Amino acid sequence: MKKPKTKKVEYLDYHECEAFINKKYGVNIDDYAGKFLPTKEDSEAKAAGFAIDPTGLWWIGDPTKQVGNQLLAYQAYEKIMATKKDKPFLCFWHWVLDAYGVSNGSDLTFDNDGIEMCDDRPKNKNDDKPGTEYAGWRRKIYEHFLVEFGVGKNREVKMRVEW
């Protein structure tokens, strides 16, 4: 009897895939509605007169004239957050944790068969029901994974999850 040989399994890193999707599609899949994480592209913040400095801090007005003033940065952040208080917190990563039961060091596979899971809403959550601003947000993100990384007829995406 021969001993089994070690087999090599190829996979993608989930967090690298996530970063790629964020960059390519201009989204933040960990805060899809933009409730907590203002970005350089945050149109609401820009419309309110805020600017962002090279370090990523938000300022009122011209950031080059206010470098080092953390109080103004905090006040700017608070004003931005006040405009977002009614937005839902939509985190694809938290949905993945719940839907797939992943843990540190586990494997995760997305494919055509799993896309229907995206339509299952947690109880008492209406932030993505049809007709709302964020309808189908999980399905959109899931589809990005399949389009960008899917292999074969079933568009299988094999990933490793580590943190």
SEVODO-429070 format. One line per field, with one value per atom (N, C-alpha, C, O): x, y, z; atom name; residue number from 1. Coordinates in Angstrom, 1 decimal. Layout:
u: (X;...)
v: (Y;...)
w: (Z;...)
atom: (CA;...)
nr: (NUM;...)
//
This chain:
u: (0.8;0.0;0.9;1.9;0.6;1.3;0.7;-0.5;1.6;1.1;0.5;1.0;-0.5;-1.1;0.0;0.7;0.0;0.9;0.2;-1.1;0.9;0.4;-0.1;0.5;-1.3;-1.9;-1.8;-1.9;-1.6;-1.5;-2.9;-3.5;-3.4;-4.7;-4.4;-3.7;-4.9;-4.7;-6.0;-7.1;-5.8;-6.9;-6.5;-5.3;-7.4;-7.2;-7.3;-8.0;-6.7;-6.9;-8.2;-8.3;-9.1;-10.4;-10.2;-10.8;-9.3;-9.1;-8.4;-8.7;-7.6;-7.0;-8.1;-8.1;-9.0;-10.1;-11.0;-11.4;-11.3;-12.1;-11.5;-12.2;-10.2;-9.5;-9.5;-9.7;-9.4;-9.5;-10.8;-10.9;-11.9;-13.2;-13.5;-14.1;-13.1;-13.3;-12.6;-13.3;-11.4;-10.7;-11.3;-11.6;-11.6;-12.1;-13.5;-13.7;-14.3;-15.7;-16.0;-17.2;-15.0;-15.2;-16.2;-17.0;-16.2;-17.1;-16.3;-15.1;-17.0;-16.3;-17.3;-18.3;-17.0;-17.9;-18.0;-18.9;-17.2;-17.3;-18.2;-18.6;-18.5;-19.5;-20.1;-19.9;-20.9;-21.5;-22.3;-22.2;-23.0;-23.8;-23.0;-23.5;-21.8;-21.0;-21.4;-21.3;-21.9;-22.3;-21.2;-21.3;-20.1;-19.0;-17.7;-16.9;-17.5;-16.2;-16.2;-16.4;-16.0;-15.9;-14.7;-13.7;-14.8;-13.7;-13.4;-14.2;-12.4;-12.0;-13.2;-13.4;-13.9;-15.0;-16.3;-17.3;-16.3;-17.6;-18.3;-17.9;-19.2;-19.9;-20.6;-20.7;-21.2;-21.9;-21.0;-21.3;-19.8;-18.8;-18.3;-18.2;-18.1;-17.6;-18.6;-18.3;-19.9;-21.0;-21.1;-21.6;-20.8;-20.9;-19.7;-19.6;-18.7;-17.5;-16.3;-15.4;-16.3;-15.2;-14.1;-14.4;-12.9;-11.8;-11.0;-11.0;-10.2;-9.4;-7.9;-7.5;-7.1;-5.7;-4.9;-5.6;-3.7;-2.9;-2.9;-2.6;-3.1;-3.1;-4.4;-4.5;-5.4;-6.8;-7.7;-8.8;-7.3;-8.1;-9.0;-8.6;-10.2;-11.2;-11.1;-10.8;-11.2;-11.1;-12.2;-12.8;-12.5;-13.5;-12.6;-11.7;-13.0;-12.3;-11.0;-11.0;-10.0;-8.7;-7.8;-7.4;-7.6;-6.8;-5.4;-4.8;-4.8;-3.4;-3.2;-2.1;-4.2;-4.2;-4.5;-4.5;-4.8;-5.3;-4.6;-5.0;-3.5;-2.7;-2.3;-1.8;-2.6;-2.3;-3.4;-3.3;-4.5;-5.6;-6.6;-7.5;-6.3;-7.2;-8.6;-9.5;-8.8;-10.2;-11.0;-12.1;-10.5;-11.2;-11.5;-12.5;-10.5;-10.7;-11.8;-12.7;-11.8;-12.9;-14.3;-15.2;-14.3;-15.6;-16.0;-17.2;-15.1;-15.5;-16.0;-17.1;-15.4;-15.8;-17.2;-18.1;-17.5;-18.8;-19.9;-21.0;-19.6;-20.6;-20.8;-22.0;-19.8;-20.0;-20.9;-21.8;-20.6;-21.3;-22.8;-23.7;-23.0;-24.4;-25.2;-26.4;-24.6;-25.4;-25.6;-26.5;-25.0;-25.1;-25.9;-25.9;-26.5;-27.0;-28.2;-28.4;-28.9;-30.0;-29.6;-30.5;-28.4;-27.9;-27.8;-27.4;-28.1;-27.9;-26.4;-25.6;-26.0;-24.6;-24.7;-25.3;-24.1;-24.2;-22.8;-22.0;-22.5;-21.1;-21.2;-21.7;-20.6;-20.6;-19.8;-20.2;-18.7;-17.9;-18.7;-18.6;-19.5;-20.3;-21.3;-21.6;-21.9;-22.8;-22.1;-22.7;-20.9;-20.2;-19.9;-20.1;-19.5;-19.3;-20.6;-20.5;-21.7;-23.0;-23.4;-23.8;-23.4;-23.9;-23.1;-23.6;-21.8;-20.8;-20.2;-19.6;-20.3;-19.8;-18.2;-17.7;-17.6;-16.1;-15.5;-16.0;-14.3;-13.4;-12.0;-11.7;-11.2;-9.8;-9.1;-9.2;-8.5;-7.9;-8.8;-8.4;-10.0;-10.9;-10.9;-10.5;-11.5;-11.7;-13.1;-14.0;-13.3;-14.5;-14.7;-13.8;-15.9;-16.1;-17.4;-18.5;-17.3;-18.4;-18.6;-17.7;-19.9;-20.2;-21.6;-22.3;-22.0;-23.3;-24.4;-25.5;-24.2;-25.2;-25.5;-26.5;-24.5;-24.6;-25.2;-25.5;-25.4;-25.9;-27.3;-27.6;-28.1;-29.4;-29.4;-30.3;-28.3;-28.2;-28.2;-28.5;-27.8;-27.7;-29.0;-29.1;-30.1;-31.4;-32.0;-33.1;-31.4;-31.9;-31.5;-30.4;-32.6;-32.3;-32.4;-33.2;-31.5;-31.6;-33.0;-33.5;-33.5;-34.7;-34.7;-33.6;-35.7;-35.9;-34.9;-34.7;-34.4;-33.5;-34.3;-34.5;-34.6;-35.3;-34.4;-34.9;-33.1;-32.3;-32.0;-31.5;-32.3;-32.1;-33.3;-33.1;-34.5;-35.7;-35.9;-35.5;-36.6;-36.8;-37.5;-38.3;-37.0;-37.5;-36.8;-37.1;-35.9;-35.1;-33.8;-33.4;-33.1;-31.9;-30.8;-30.1;-30.7;-29.7;-30.1;-29.5;-31.3;-31.8;-30.8;-30.1;-30.6;-29.7;-28.2;-27.4;-27.8;-26.4;-25.5;-24.4;-26.0;-25.2;-25.0;-23.9;-26.1;-26.0;-25.0;-24.3;-25.0;-24.1;-22.7;-21.9;-22.4;-21.0;-20.6;-19.5;-21.5;-21.2;-21.0;-20.1;-21.8;-21.6;-20.2;-19.6;-19.8;-18.4;-17.4;-16.4;-17.5;-16.5;-16.6;-15.5;-17.8;-17.9;-17.4;-16.7;-17.6;-17.2;-15.7;-15.0;-15.1;-13.6;-12.8;-11.7;-13.3;-12.4;-13.0;-12.3;-14.2;-14.9;-14.2;-13.7;-14.2;-13.5;-14.5;-15.3;-14.6;-15.4;-16.9;-17.2;-17.7;-19.1;-19.8;-20.8;-19.5;-20.2;-19.6;-20.0;-18.5;-17.8;-17.4;-17.7;-16.7;-16.3;-15.1;-14.1;-15.2;-14.1;-13.7;-14.4;-12.5;-12.0;-11.0;-10.1;-11.4;-10.6;-10.2;-10.8;-9.2;-8.8;-9.0;-8.8;-9.5;-9.9;-8.9;-8.9;-8.1;-7.2;-7.2;-7.2;-7.2;-7.0;-6.2;-6.0)
v: (-1.2;0.0;1.2;1.3;2.2;3.5;4.5;4.6;5.4;6.5;7.5;7.7;8.2;9.3;10.4;10.7;11.1;12.2;13.5;13.6;14.5;15.8;16.4;16.3;17.0;17.6;19.1;19.6;19.7;21.2;21.7;21.3;22.7;23.3;24.8;25.5;25.3;26.7;27.5;27.0;28.7;29.5;30.9;31.3;31.8;33.2;33.7;33.0;34.8;35.4;36.2;37.2;35.9;36.7;38.2;39.0;38.6;40.0;40.7;41.9;40.0;40.6;40.8;41.8;39.8;39.9;41.1;41.8;41.2;42.3;43.7;44.6;43.8;45.1;45.4;46.5;44.3;44.5;45.0;46.0;44.4;44.8;46.2;47.0;46.6;47.9;48.9;49.9;48.7;49.6;49.7;50.8;48.5;48.5;49.1;49.8;48.8;49.2;50.5;51.0;51.0;52.2;52.1;53.0;50.9;50.7;50.4;50.1;50.3;49.8;48.7;49.0;47.5;46.4;46.1;45.4;46.7;46.6;47.7;47.7;48.7;49.8;50.3;51.4;49.4;49.7;51.0;51.7;51.3;52.5;53.8;54.9;53.6;54.7;55.4;56.6;54.5;55.1;55.6;56.6;54.8;55.2;55.6;56.3;55.3;55.5;56.5;56.2;57.8;58.8;58.5;58.1;58.7;58.5;59.7;60.7;59.8;60.9;61.2;62.3;60.2;60.3;60.6;60.7;60.8;61.0;62.3;63.4;62.2;63.4;64.2;65.5;63.6;64.3;65.2;66.3;64.7;65.5;66.6;67.7;66.4;67.5;68.6;69.7;68.2;69.1;70.0;71.1;69.4;70.1;71.0;71.7;71.1;71.9;71.3;72.0;70.0;69.3;68.9;68.7;68.9;68.4;67.4;67.3;66.6;65.6;65.8;66.2;65.7;66.0;64.7;63.6;64.8;63.6;62.4;61.3;62.7;61.6;60.9;59.9;61.5;60.9;61.5;61.0;62.6;63.3;64.3;64.9;64.4;65.4;66.7;66.8;67.8;69.1;70.0;69.7;71.1;72.1;73.0;73.6;73.2;74.1;73.5;72.4;74.4;74.0;73.2;73.8;71.9;71.2;71.6;71.4;72.3;72.7;73.8;74.0;74.5;75.6;75.2;76.0;73.9;73.4;72.2;71.6;71.9;70.7;70.8;71.8;69.7;69.6;70.0;69.8;70.6;71.0;69.8;69.7;68.9;67.8;68.1;67.3;69.2;69.6;69.8;69.4;70.6;70.8;69.5;69.3;68.6;67.3;66.6;66.0;66.6;65.9;66.5;65.8;67.8;68.5;68.2;68.0;68.2;67.9;66.5;66.2;65.6;64.2;64.1;63.4;64.7;64.7;65.2;64.7;66.3;66.9;65.9;65.8;65.3;64.3;63.1;62.7;62.6;61.5;61.9;61.0;63.1;63.5;63.5;63.2;63.7;63.6;62.2;61.9;61.2;59.8;59.0;57.8;59.6;58.9;58.0;57.0;58.3;57.4;56.3;55.5;56.3;55.3;53.9;53.9;52.8;51.5;51.1;51.6;50.3;49.7;48.4;47.4;48.4;47.3;46.7;47.3;45.6;45.0;43.6;42.7;43.5;42.2;41.2;40.0;41.6;40.7;40.1;38.9;40.9;40.3;39.3;38.3;39.6;38.7;37.4;36.3;37.5;36.3;35.4;34.2;36.1;35.3;34.6;33.4;35.3;34.6;33.5;32.5;33.9;33.0;31.7;30.6;31.9;30.8;30.2;29.1;30.8;30.3;30.2;29.2;31.1;31.0;31.4;32.1;30.9;31.3;31.5;31.2;31.9;32.2;30.9;29.8;30.9;29.8;28.8;27.7;29.3;28.4;28.7;29.8;27.8;28.0;28.4;28.2;29.2;29.8;29.7;30.0;29.2;29.1;29.8;29.6;30.7;31.4;30.8;30.4;30.6;30.1;30.5;31.1;30.1;30.4;29.9;30.6;28.8;28.2;29.0;28.9;29.7;30.5;31.8;32.5;32.3;33.6;33.8;35.0;32.8;32.9;33.2;33.8;32.8;33.1;34.6;35.1;35.4;36.9;37.5;38.6;36.8;37.4;37.1;37.7;36.3;36.0;37.2;37.4;37.9;39.0;38.5;37.7;39.1;38.7;39.2;40.2;38.6;39.0;40.5;40.9;41.2;42.6;43.5;44.6;43.1;44.0;44.3;43.4;45.5;45.9;46.8;47.5;46.9;47.9;47.5;48.4;46.3;46.0;45.3;44.6;45.6;45.0;45.7;46.8;45.0;45.6;46.9;47.2;47.8;49.2;50.2;51.4;49.7;50.6;51.0;50.3;52.0;52.5;51.4;51.4;50.5;49.5;48.1;47.1;48.0;46.7;45.9;46.4;44.7;43.7;44.0;43.5;44.8;45.1;43.9;43.9;42.9;41.7;40.9;40.5;40.8;40.1;40.9;40.2;42.2;43.0;42.6;42.4;42.7;42.4;41.0;40.7;40.0;38.6;38.4;37.7;39.1;39.0;39.5;38.9;40.6;41.1;40.0;39.8;39.3;38.2;37.1;36.7;36.7;35.7;36.2;35.4;37.4;38.0;38.1;37.7;38.6;38.9;37.6;37.5;36.7;35.6;34.2;33.2;34.1;32.9;32.0;32.6;30.7;29.8;28.7;28.2;28.4;27.4;27.8;29.0;26.8;27.1;27.6;28.4;27.1;27.5;28.7;29.1;29.3;30.5;30.3;31.2;29.2;28.9;29.8;29.9;30.4;31.2;30.6;30.6;30.0;29.3;30.3;30.9;30.6;31.6;31.0;30.0;31.6;31.3;32.5;33.7;32.3;33.4;33.4;32.4;34.4;34.5;35.9;36.9;36.0;37.3;37.2;38.2)
w: (0.0;0.0;0.0;0.8;-0.9;-1.0;-0.1;0.1;0.5;1.2;0.3;-0.8;0.7;-0.1;-0.3;0.6;-1.4;-1.7;-1.4;-1.5;-1.0;-0.8;-2.1;-3.2;-2.1;-3.2;-3.1;-2.0;-4.2;-4.3;-4.7;-5.7;-3.9;-4.2;-4.5;-3.7;-5.6;-5.9;-5.5;-5.7;-4.9;-4.5;-4.6;-4.6;-4.5;-4.4;-3.0;-2.2;-2.6;-1.3;-1.3;-2.1;-0.4;-0.4;-0.3;-1.1;0.6;0.8;-0.3;-0.5;-1.1;-2.3;-3.3;-4.1;-3.5;-4.4;-4.0;-4.9;-2.8;-2.3;-2.6;-3.1;-2.4;-2.7;-4.2;-4.6;-5.0;-6.5;-6.9;-7.7;-6.3;-6.7;-6.2;-7.0;-5.0;-4.5;-5.5;-5.8;-5.9;-6.8;-8.2;-8.7;-8.8;-10.1;-10.3;-11.2;-9.3;-9.4;-8.6;-8.6;-7.9;-7.2;-6.0;-5.8;-5.4;-4.3;-3.0;-3.1;-1.9;-0.7;-0.2;0.4;-0.5;-0.2;1.3;1.8;2.2;3.6;4.2;5.3;3.4;3.8;2.5;2.1;1.9;0.5;0.4;-0.6;1.5;1.4;1.9;1.7;2.3;2.7;4.1;4.2;5.0;6.3;7.1;7.7;7.2;8.1;7.4;8.1;6.2;5.6;4.5;3.3;4.8;3.7;2.8;3.4;1.6;0.7;-0.1;0.0;-0.9;-1.7;-2.7;-3.1;-3.1;-4.1;-3.4;-4.1;-2.1;-1.4;-1.9;-1.4;-2.7;-3.3;-2.2;-2.3;-1.2;-0.2;0.6;0.9;0.9;1.7;0.8;1.3;-0.5;-1.3;-1.5;-1.4;-1.6;-1.7;-0.5;-0.6;0.7;1.9;2.2;3.2;1.2;1.4;2.1;2.5;2.1;2.8;1.7;0.6;2.2;1.4;2.1;3.4;1.4;2.1;1.8;0.7;2.9;2.7;2.3;2.2;1.9;1.5;2.5;2.1;3.7;4.7;4.9;5.6;4.2;4.3;5.3;5.5;5.9;6.9;6.2;5.2;6.7;6.1;6.8;8.0;6.0;6.6;6.0;5.0;6.7;6.2;5.3;5.8;4.1;3.2;2.7;2.4;2.6;2.0;3.1;4.1;2.8;3.8;4.0;5.0;2.9;3.0;4.1;4.6;4.4;5.4;6.8;7.7;7.0;8.3;8.8;9.7;8.2;8.6;10.0;10.5;10.7;12.2;13.1;14.3;12.6;13.5;13.6;12.8;14.5;14.7;15.1;14.8;15.8;16.2;14.9;14.8;14.0;12.7;12.0;11.4;12.0;11.3;12.0;11.3;13.3;14.0;13.7;13.5;13.7;13.5;12.1;11.8;11.1;9.7;9.6;9.0;10.3;10.3;10.9;10.3;12.0;12.6;11.7;11.7;11.0;10.1;8.9;8.5;8.4;7.4;7.9;7.2;9.1;9.6;9.9;9.8;10.2;10.5;9.2;9.3;8.1;6.8;6.4;5.5;7.1;6.7;7.8;7.7;8.8;9.9;9.5;10.2;8.4;8.0;7.0;6.6;6.6;5.7;6.4;7.6;5.8;6.4;6.3;5.5;7.3;7.2;6.4;6.9;5.2;4.3;4.2;3.4;4.8;4.8;4.2;4.8;3.0;2.4;3.2;3.2;3.8;4.6;5.7;5.9;6.4;7.5;6.9;7.6;5.8;5.2;4.8;5.0;4.3;3.9;5.2;5.2;6.3;7.5;8.0;8.4;7.9;8.3;7.3;7.7;6.0;5.0;4.8;4.5;4.9;4.6;5.9;5.8;7.0;8.3;8.2;8.8;7.5;7.4;8.7;9.5;8.9;10.0;9.5;8.3;10.3;10.0;9.5;10.1;8.3;7.7;7.0;6.7;6.6;5.9;4.4;4.0;3.7;2.2;2.0;2.8;0.9;0.6;-1.0;-1.7;-1.4;-2.8;-3.2;-2.6;-4.2;-4.8;-6.1;-6.8;-6.5;-7.9;-8.3;-7.5;-9.5;-10.0;-9.0;-8.9;-8.5;-7.6;-6.3;-5.7;-5.9;-4.6;-4.7;-3.7;-6.0;-6.1;-5.5;-5.2;-5.5;-4.9;-3.4;-2.9;-2.8;-1.3;-1.1;0.0;-2.1;-1.9;-1.7;-1.2;-2.2;-2.0;-0.6;-0.3;0.2;1.5;2.4;2.7;2.9;3.8;5.2;5.6;6.1;7.5;8.0;7.5;9.0;9.6;10.1;10.6;9.9;10.3;9.6;10.0;8.5;7.7;6.4;5.6;6.1;4.9;4.1;3.1;4.4;3.7;2.2;1.5;1.8;0.4;-0.3;-1.3;0.2;-0.4;-1.7;-1.9;-2.7;-4.0;-3.9;-3.1;-4.8;-4.8;-3.9;-4.0;-3.1;-2.3;-3.0;-4.0;-2.5;-3.1;-3.2;-4.2;-2.3;-2.3;-2.6;-2.3;-3.3;-3.7;-4.4;-5.4;-4.0;-4.7;-4.5;-5.3;-3.5;-3.3;-3.1;-3.7;-2.4;-2.2;-3.5;-3.9;-4.3;-5.6;-6.5;-7.2;-6.5;-7.4;-7.0;-7.9;-5.8;-5.3;-5.7;-6.2;-5.3;-5.6;-7.1;-7.5;-7.9;-9.4;-9.8;-10.7;-9.2;-9.5;-9.2;-10.0;-8.1;-7.8;-9.0;-9.4;-9.4;-10.4;-11.8;-12.5;-12.1;-13.4;-13.4;-14.4;-12.4;-12.3;-12.1;-12.7;-11.3;-10.9;-11.2;-11.0;-11.7;-11.9;-13.0;-14.0;-12.8;-13.7;-14.1;-13.3;-15.4;-15.9;-16.1;-15.9;-16.5;-16.8;-15.6;-15.7;-14.4;-13.2;-12.5;-11.4;-13.2;-12.7;-11.2;-10.4;-10.9;-9.6;-9.2;-9.9;-8.0;-7.4;-6.1;-5.1;-6.1;-4.9;-4.2;-4.8;-2.9;-2.2;-0.8;-0.3;-0.2;1.1;2.0;1.5;3.2;4.1;5.3;6.0;5.4;6.6;7.1;6.4;8.4;9.1;10.3;11.0)
atom: (N;CA;C;O;N;CA;C;O;N;CA;C;O;N;CA;C;O;N;CA;C;O;N;CA;C;O;N;CA;C;O;N;CA;C;O;N;CA;C;O;N;CA;C;O;N;CA;C;O;N;CA;C;O;N;CA;C;O;N;CA;C;O;N;CA;C;O;N;CA;C;O;N;CA;C;O;N;CA;C;O;N;CA;C;O;N;CA;C;O;N;CA;C;O;N;CA;C;O;N;CA;C;O;N;CA;C;O;N;CA;C;O;N;CA;C;O;N;CA;C;O;N;CA;C;O;N;CA;C;O;N;CA;C;O;N;CA;C;O;N;CA;C;O;N;CA;C;O;N;CA;C;O;N;CA;C;O;N;CA;C;O;N;CA;C;O;N;CA;C;O;N;CA;C;O;N;CA;C;O;N;CA;C;O;N;CA;C;O;N;CA;C;O;N;CA;C;O;N;CA;C;O;N;CA;C;O;N;CA;C;O;N;CA;C;O;N;CA;C;O;N;CA;C;O;N;CA;C;O;N;CA;C;O;N;CA;C;O;N;CA;C;O;N;CA;C;O;N;CA;C;O;N;CA;C;O;N;CA;C;O;N;CA;C;O;N;CA;C;O;N;CA;C;O;N;CA;C;O;N;CA;C;O;N;CA;C;O;N;CA;C;O;N;CA;C;O;N;CA;C;O;N;CA;C;O;N;CA;C;O;N;CA;C;O;N;CA;C;O;N;CA;C;O;N;CA;C;O;N;CA;C;O;N;CA;C;O;N;CA;C;O;N;CA;C;O;N;CA;C;O;N;CA;C;O;N;CA;C;O;N;CA;C;O;N;CA;C;O;N;CA;C;O;N;CA;C;O;N;CA;C;O;N;CA;C;O;N;CA;C;O;N;CA;C;O;N;CA;C;O;N;CA;C;O;N;CA;C;O;N;CA;C;O;N;CA;C;O;N;CA;C;O;N;CA;C;O;N;CA;C;O;N;CA;C;O;N;CA;C;O;N;CA;C;O;N;CA;C;O;N;CA;C;O;N;CA;C;O;N;CA;C;O;N;CA;C;O;N;CA;C;O;N;CA;C;O;N;CA;C;O;N;CA;C;O;N;CA;C;O;N;CA;C;O;N;CA;C;O;N;CA;C;O;N;CA;C;O;N;CA;C;O;N;CA;C;O;N;CA;C;O;N;CA;C;O;N;CA;C;O;N;CA;C;O;N;CA;C;O;N;CA;C;O;N;CA;C;O;N;CA;C;O;N;CA;C;O;N;CA;C;O;N;CA;C;O;N;CA;C;O;N;CA;C;O;N;CA;C;O;N;CA;C;O;N;CA;C;O;N;CA;C;O;N;CA;C;O;N;CA;C;O;N;CA;C;O;N;CA;C;O;N;CA;C;O;N;CA;C;O;N;CA;C;O;N;CA;C;O;N;CA;C;O;N;CA;C;O;N;CA;C;O;N;CA;C;O;N;CA;C;O;N;CA;C;O;N;CA;C;O;N;CA;C;O;N;CA;C;O;N;CA;C;O;N;CA;C;O;N;CA;C;O;N;CA;C;O;N;CA;C;O;N;CA;C;O;N;CA;C;O;N;CA;C;O;N;CA;C;O;N;CA;C;O;N;CA;C;O;N;CA;C;O;N;CA;C;O;N;CA;C;O)
nr: (1;1;1;1;2;2;2;2;3;3;3;3;4;4;4;4;5;5;5;5;6;6;6;6;7;7;7;7;8;8;8;8;9;9;9;9;10;10;10;10;11;11;11;11;12;12;12;12;13;13;13;13;14;14;14;14;15;15;15;15;16;16;16;16;17;17;17;17;18;18;18;18;19;19;19;19;20;20;20;20;21;21;21;21;22;22;22;22;23;23;23;23;24;24;24;24;25;25;25;25;26;26;26;26;27;27;27;27;28;28;28;28;29;29;29;29;30;30;30;30;31;31;31;31;32;32;32;32;33;33;33;33;34;34;34;34;35;35;35;35;36;36;36;36;37;37;37;37;38;38;38;38;39;39;39;39;40;40;40;40;41;41;41;41;42;42;42;42;43;43;43;43;44;44;44;44;45;45;45;45;46;46;46;46;47;47;47;47;48;48;48;48;49;49;49;49;50;50;50;50;51;51;51;51;52;52;52;52;53;53;53;53;54;54;54;54;55;55;55;55;56;56;56;56;57;57;57;57;58;58;58;58;59;59;59;59;60;60;60;60;61;61;61;61;62;62;62;62;63;63;63;63;64;64;64;64;65;65;65;65;66;66;66;66;67;67;67;67;68;68;68;68;69;69;69;69;70;70;70;70;71;71;71;71;72;72;72;72;73;73;73;73;74;74;74;74;75;75;75;75;76;76;76;76;77;77;77;77;78;78;78;78;79;79;79;79;80;80;80;80;81;81;81;81;82;82;82;82;83;83;83;83;84;84;84;84;85;85;85;85;86;86;86;86;87;87;87;87;88;88;88;88;89;89;89;89;90;90;90;90;91;91;91;91;92;92;92;92;93;93;93;93;94;94;94;94;95;95;95;95;96;96;96;96;97;97;97;97;98;98;98;98;99;99;99;99;100;100;100;100;101;101;101;101;102;102;102;102;103;103;103;103;104;104;104;104;105;105;105;105;106;106;106;106;107;107;107;107;108;108;108;108;109;109;109;109;110;110;110;110;111;111;111;111;112;112;112;112;113;113;113;113;114;114;114;114;115;115;115;115;116;116;116;116;117;117;117;117;118;118;118;118;119;119;119;119;120;120;120;120;121;121;121;121;122;122;122;122;123;123;123;123;124;124;124;124;125;125;125;125;126;126;126;126;127;127;127;127;128;128;128;128;129;129;129;129;130;130;130;130;131;131;131;131;132;132;132;132;133;133;133;133;134;134;134;134;135;135;135;135;136;136;136;136;137;137;137;137;138;138;138;138;139;139;139;139;140;140;140;140;141;141;141;141;142;142;142;142;143;143;143;143;144;144;144;144;145;145;145;145;146;146;146;146;147;147;147;147;148;148;148;148;149;149;149;149;150;150;150;150;151;151;151;151;152;152;152;152;153;153;153;153;154;154;154;154;155;155;155;155;156;156;156;156;157;157;157;157;158;158;158;158;159;159;159;159;160;160;160;160;161;161;161;161;162;162;162;162;163;163;163;163)
//
